[in-house]
Structure formats: C-alpha cells, structure tokens
Amino acid sequence: MKVLQQITVPQESVNDQYVTVVGIPFETGDPVKKNDIVIELETSKAVLAIPAETDGFVEYFCVLDEEVGINKLIVQILDEPVKESHPITSIKQLSVEQPREEVSQIPVIYTGEYETLFSKKAEELIVQNKIDRERFKHFDFVTEDVVLDLINPTRIKASIQTSEQLAAPAKKEHQVNPEKVNIQKISSAKKREIDYLSNVQGTNLVSTIYMDIDLGSIFDSLNSSLKYFKDSLLPVIIYETSRLLIKFPTFNAFFNEGALAIYKEINIGIAMDIDDGLKVVKIPKTDGKTIAEIEDSLFALSNKYLDKVLETNDLTDITFTITDLSSQGAYFFTPLVNKGNSAILGIPKIDHKLNRVLLSLSFDHRVTEGKNATIFLYQLKERIESYSIGGNSKTNINKITCYKCMKKLKDDLNNKGFIKVINQNGEEKFICDACLFNS
C-alpha cells in the first residue's frame, strides 16, 4: 500500500491553534478523483475546502465536528483502500460515560499489511527514548505527535481541556439544573469568536474613549459622489482613519510577549454580522485607496459575505478594525478589541436631532495610552467635520482653492464640493470632490 498524498491541518491564521472539521464528503476506503473536495475545515476566519491532488482511496484520521490541532495528519490518499478503518479516530466517538482519563489508553490504529513510515522528528524521539519500533507496527505513518502521545499520554487530555475552555469561564458562577434550563451547544464559530475577542479583554487593560462628531452638512457634500453608501459615514471614516494610522502607528499594532508589534501595512477590517455570523473583512492597503475605491471594496466584500464566498485572504492580516452599528439603533456602544489588534473604532447610530454621532475607540493600554487615543479621535473628528466645509464653515470662501486642480470654492455653484484634508507634511489643504473621488 502506497501513500499518494497526506493532508495535515494548515495554519491559515497565526491566531489559530485548532480548527474544526465541518465537512467529510466521503468515508474511509471510498475512491476519490483528483480535485475532489475530501475535507472542509473551519478556521477563525473562513471555511477551507481541501481537494485531493490525485486519484486514489481516501482515509480519514478525524471525524465531523472534531477540533484538531495545527499540523495534525487528518486525511491521506492511498493507492488502494485500507482493509480496516480506525476503531477510534476521535475522542468524540467515545461514549459519554467514558472517563476522559482513559482516552489516552486507546490507541488510534488500524491493521493491514504495509510498511510503517516514520517522520524525521519521530525517528529522533524513538532513538532518544529507546522505544521499541514494534510498538508502531500497526501504524501507516508515525509522526512526532504519535510518539509524544506514547511518551506522555496526558497530552491528549490537556488539548481537550484547552479547546473546551475557549467557551467556558474558568470558574462556574451558577449550578446548572437540567430540569429548569435547556442546554444548547455553542457553535465552533462562536467558540472561536469568544477566543478571538477575549484575548485582549482578558488582560483587563482595555479602555474606551468617546468623541462626538458635528456632522453639519456633510451628506450634502458626500452623497453626490457616493454610489452605494448614501447617508453613510463609513467610507469617509475608513478613508480618514487609514491616513491617520500612518501618523499613529501604535493603533496599527498589537501587544506580543512583552513587545510592541507594529504592522508594516495598513489593512482595515470591517466587522459584518448579517446572516452568516460575525466576520471581519479586509480592505487591503487601505491607506493607498481613494474613497471611491474604498466604497467599491465595501460593496464587493458585502456581496461576497452574503453569497458566502469569502476567501481566506479576505479575512486575514487585518491590522485595525472598524465596527459600524449605525443601522442598529444604538447611539453609543463599547466595541471589543480583536486578537492581533491594539484598537477598534465603533460607529453608532447618527443622532439626527442633534446632527451628530458619538464615535468610540477601544484600545489596549499595554500598547498605548488614553492621551494618544484622545488625540487620535480628535484629529479624526476634525477631518470628518471638514467634509461639511461648504455648508457651515466660517472659513473665507474666496480663499478656498483645490490644491490639485486650483478651482476656487467661490466658483462652485453649490458651494458644497470642497473638503479639508491633511497632506503628508501635516498641512491643511482643500480638495474638490471631483479630484478627491476620481483621483
């Protein structure tokens, strides 16, 4: 029997130590063809569909809904079907009455006539610990983890505890009476959301600053140029935030083992939660895009979310997050900082009576301070408010000129098409909406 392909759990995100098996289209021993999807894995970001690279017979080392660790062997393609499938491939196949301490005593093996193969690290461990190779005669391929499980059987128990602790507090606050409550299992996606959001909040070093934005006549200026997001601040806030992050790199960073890790790119993520759970989608290299390009990206990502066709690249390498709840009715809220980030910006519902909106910035105190967060928000406030410059500004209209095309505001018929911006030297300039949205 020859192994044609081995599939191990890939690490698509640096934040994932486990993934969940959400799709097993075949059974062990079934014939498969090249490009057939043989397994589907759910990460914290997306669902990965992994195909066979060749024709053959599939063999599984996992079961549906199992949480498996990174680099674990989960599937292999053979040149002939195995004669007998695994008696036990997962702790989830054990009876609920089975004590967990006994899991490590049940080997994950199957029988057959073939040569046992060993990985290089497995070979080194066998020599170092003087283990009889005959103990692995029923294995097709022996990895480092197989040998480590033999040396230290409690490894399996520890991994089970780690995965379950993602969705449960360390200390129970209430005793559960099954006669009074219905227990509903938390989905794998929700477990990963808990892990992702509790990573920073668990330090108890997260603070939130709030800042009100006077909107003036901002939508009179913006709506003529926006295609999809009329009466929405989101495209402009993304645009201005991405530029400010160049000036405030600590908000485009994260705390990592006593050090500050600052991202080299600015990839703003937008939290979406419509009908397929919470997803944070990425606008790559946001600081290099115009408002029109940002709006196009938002529209495309929204459609991919609704069609459930988001790719891993749409959901990874996010350096700063914005969550927009402006359509949900809340006038202010405190957002939670995502794993791998140092800050998140919240956009609530616009108060039309007061013609303002109260932005919130939650940040990791291990990375920056309240003073910097306040300065960041205040400068963002100034930039956003400048978009209504034609409607209620006291600036002398006769002196306002677009720094790109040199058109004067006084020559603009509606007196609403000019916006104050900050150039790379920190100088205040004005730009007409034609140059801003089409450049």
N, C-alpha and C positions, 0 to 999 in steps of 0.2 A: 504494500500500500504506500502510495507516494503523496506527500503533501504538496499541492499545487499553489495554494495561497493561504496565508494566515492573516486574519484581521484582528488587530488589537484596538483598544479604545483610544482614539486620538485626543489630544488636548487642544481643542479649538479656542479655548479661553484660558488665560493664566489663572483665572479665579476658580476654575472647576477642578475638583479633585475626584468627583464622581459624576457619572452620567446615568440616565435611566433608560432601560431598554423599553421602547414603546411600540416596536413592530418586529415580529418574527414571521415572515411570509411563508416559510417552509418548515418542514420537520427534518430532524437529523436523518440522513440517508436519502433524502429526496434529490433527484437530479436537478441541476441548475445550469443555465446558459450564461455566457459572457454578457455582462451588463445587467443581468437580473439583480434587483434590489434584494439583498439577503438579510439585512438588518437595519433597523431605524433606531437612532439614539437621540434622546432629548438632553441638550445641554442647558445651561442657564440662559442661553441666547437664542437657540434655534433647534430644529429637528434635523438631524443629519441622516441622509439615506445613503447607505454604503453598498456599492454594487460588487458583484463577482467580476474578477478580472479574467476569468477563463471558464470554459465548460468543465463540469465535474459533479461531485456529490457533496452536499453541504453537511457540516457537522457543527452543532452549537454547544457552547460551554456556558450558556446563560439561559434565563427564562424571562418571559414577559413581566414587566414592572420591576425587574431586579435593578438595584443600584450597583453599578460596577465601577471599579477604580480605573484611573488613567493607566494606560499601557497594559491592561489585562487582556489576555487572549480570550476572545468571545466567539469567533467563528473561524473555521478553516474549510477550504475546498480540497477534496481528495480525488484521486483518480478512480476510486471505486468506493461503494458505500461501506460504512462501518458495519461489522457483523452484529454489534450490540451497542445500544446507546448508553449513555451515562445513567447509572441508577439514581444518582442525585447530582444535579448541577447547580443548585442554589439552596440557600437556607430557607427560601420561600416555599420549597417543596416539602419541608418537614411538617409534621403535624403540629398544631398549635400547642399540644400538650408536651411536645418535645422540649426538654430544658435546653437553653441556649449553650450551656457549658459543654454539652455533648456534641455540638456541631463540629468542632474540630476533630472529633474522633471518627467522623465518617469521611472516608477518602473520596475525592472526586476522580473516579477512574472508570475505565471500560476495558473489556477484554478483546483480544484479537491477535492475529499473527502479523507482526511487523517489527521493525527495528525502532527502538526508543532513541529519540534525538534529544540532545541537551544544549541549552544555550551556554555561551561562554561564562557568564556570571554564575549560572547554576553549577557548571563544572568546577569553578573555583571554590564555591561553597561546599561542595561534596568532598573535595580534597581536604580543605581546611578543617572540616568537622568529622572527617574519616567515616563518612556514611557509605553503607553498602549500596552499590548501584542497583542491586537486585530489588531493592525496595521500590524502584520506579519502573519495574519491568512491564507493568500494565499501562503505563503512560505512553502516549504517542510522542509528545513533545514536553520536555521538562524545562520550566522557566525558573528564574531566580525566586519568584514568589512561591512556587510549589515547594522548593527546598526550604525556604524560610518558614513556611507554614508547618513543615515537618519538624524543624528545629524548635519553633516557638508556636505551639497550637493556639495560644491566646490571641494571636494576630487577627484571626477571623472575628473573634468576639469583640475586639477593640474597634474594628472597622464598622461592625454593626451598630455599636453604640454611637459612633461618630455620625453616621448617616441619620440616625433617628433623632439625635439631639438638635438637628437643624430646625425641627418644627416644634420642639417642646422646651419649656424652661427647665433649668437645672433643678429647680425645687417646685414641687406641686403646691399650689395655693389652695386647691379645693379637692375634696374627696369626691370621686365620681360615683353616683348612684345610678346604675343602669336602668332602674325602674322609673327614673324621673327624667332621663335625658336620652336622646338618640345620638350615638357616636357616628360622626361622618369623617371618613378618611380624607386627609389633606392631600391634594394632588401633588405630583412630583414637581410641577411647575411652581406651585405655591411654596413648597419647601425651599426651592432654590431662591425664590423671591425673598423669603424670610432670611435665608443665609446672606443674600446679597445686600439687603438693606440693614441688617443688624450688625454687619461687620464694623461700620464706623460708629453707629449709635451706641454699640455696646461699650464704648470707651467712656461714655458719659461726658465727653468733651466736645459736644456739638452745640453750637449756638445759632440763633437766627436773628437777623436784623431786618426791619421793615422800613420801607420808604414809599411815600405817596408820590404819584406822578400826575401833574396837572396836564390834562390832555388838550385843553384849548380847542383848536380847530384842526386837530391832527388828521382826522379822517377825510376832511375836505381836501387835504394835500395828498394823502396816500391813495385813496380809493380810485382815483383816475388812472393810477399806474399799476395797481394790484389786479391780477387776473382771477385768482381763485379764492383769496382770503380777504374779501371785502370786510371792513369794520373789524379787522383783527390786528392786534399789535404784534403777533408772533413773528412774522417775517422781519419786521424792523428791529425787534428786540434781539433776535438771533444775530442779525447783521451787526448791530452796535456792540453786543456782548462779545462777539468773536474778535472785534477790533480792540476792545478794552482788555481782553485776556493777554494780548501782546504786552501791554503795559503792566498787567498784574499777573505774572506767571504762576504765583503761588496758588491761584484759583484754578489753574490748569495743571494740577499736580495731585499727588496723594502721599500719605504717610506710609513709609515702608521700613520696618525693622529699625526704628530709631533714626531714619534719614528721610530727606525730602526728595521724592522722585518727581521731576518736572518733565512733562511731555514735550517732545520736540515739535509735534504738530498740534493744531487746534481742530479737534473733531467734536463738534457739539452734538449731543444726543438729545432727542425729543421723546419724552415719555408719552406713549399711546396706550390707552386701555379702552377699546371699543367693544369688540365681541370675541376677542381671542386672547384675553388675558393681558397683563401688563407687559409691554415690550418697549425698550428704549432703542429707537432707530437713529442711525448716524448720518449726519451731513458731513462728509469728509472734507478736510481742509477748508473749513467754513470761512476762515478769515480771508480767503482768496476769492470768494464769490460775491457777486452783486446781489441786491435784494431780489431782483427778478430771478436769478439763478437759485437763490435760496427758496423762493416760493415754488419754483418748478420742482426742486428736490423734495420739498414737503409734500407736494401733490403726488409725486411718483411714489414716495415711501408710504403715504396713506393708502394708496391703491394696492400696493404690494402687501401691506398689513391686512387689508380687508379681503384680499384674494388668497391670503395665507401662503404667499410665495416669497416671504422674506428670506434672504440668504444670510449665511454666517457673516459675511463681510458687512452687511447692513447693520449688524448688531454688536460688533466687536470694536475694540480700540477707541472707545468713547472717552474723551478727556474732561468734559464738563457737561452737565445735564440741565435741561430746562423742562419744567412740567407746567403745562397750560391747562388750568381748570376753569378758564373764563366762561365756558358754556355750561358749567355745572351748578352755578348759583351761589357759590361761596365767595364772600367778599374779602376774606383773607384766610390763609392757612399756613401751616409749617411743614415744608417738604422734608423728606429724609434723604440724607447724603448716600449716594450709591457707593458700593465697593469699587475701589480703584479711582475714586474721585475725591476731591477735597471740598467741593461745594456744589450746590444745586440752587437754581433760581426758580421761584414759583410765581406764576401769573394767575391771579384770581379774576373773578367777575368784575367788569367795569361798573363803577357806581355812577350811573348816568345823571342822577340828581345833583351830585357834586362834581360831575365831569372829571373823575379821577380814578386811578387804580392803585392799589397798595401792593407793590412788589415785595417779595420776601427772599432773602438769601440765607440759606443754612450753610454753615461752614464748619470744618474740622479745626478745632482750636489747637491741635497738635501741629498744624501746618501754617496757620496764620492767626491774626488777632481781630478783635472787634473793630478796632480803628481802621484797619485796612479794608474790612468788609464794608464799613460805613462809607469810606472814600470811594470804593468801587461802585456801590449803589448810587451814591450822589452823582458821580460822573455819568453813570448810565441814565439817571433821571434827567440830567441836563441835556444829554444827547437826544433822548426821546422827545423831550419837551420842545427842542429846537425844530422839530418837524412841523410844528404849527406856527412857524415864524411869520408866515404871511397873514395869519388870522388875527393874532392878538399881541404881537410883539411891539415894543416901544422903539425898536431899532429904526433909525432913519432909512426909509425905503430908498431914497435917492442914492444912498451909498452902498447898497447891497448889489453885488455883481457875482455872477457864477465864475468861479476861478478856472473853469475848464473852457467854456465857450464865450465867456465875457459878456453874456447877455445880462442886462440890468433888470432888477425886480420891478422897477417902475414901468418897464416896457412890457411886463407880463400882464395880460388883460385881466386875469383873475386875482393877481397878487397872492397866489397860494402855492406857487410851484417852486419855491426855493427852500432849501433845508440847510441848517447849520451843521457842519461836520468838523472833525478834528483831523488834520493831516499828520503825517509821520513825525513831524517836528513838534507836535503838540499845539500847533497854531489853529485858531478858529478860522474857518473859511465857510463860504456859501457855495452851494451847488444847485443847479436847477434840476427838476425831476427828470427831464429828458436825458441829461448827462448821467444822472445817478442810476436810473433804471435800465439804461441801454448801453452803458459802458461795459 
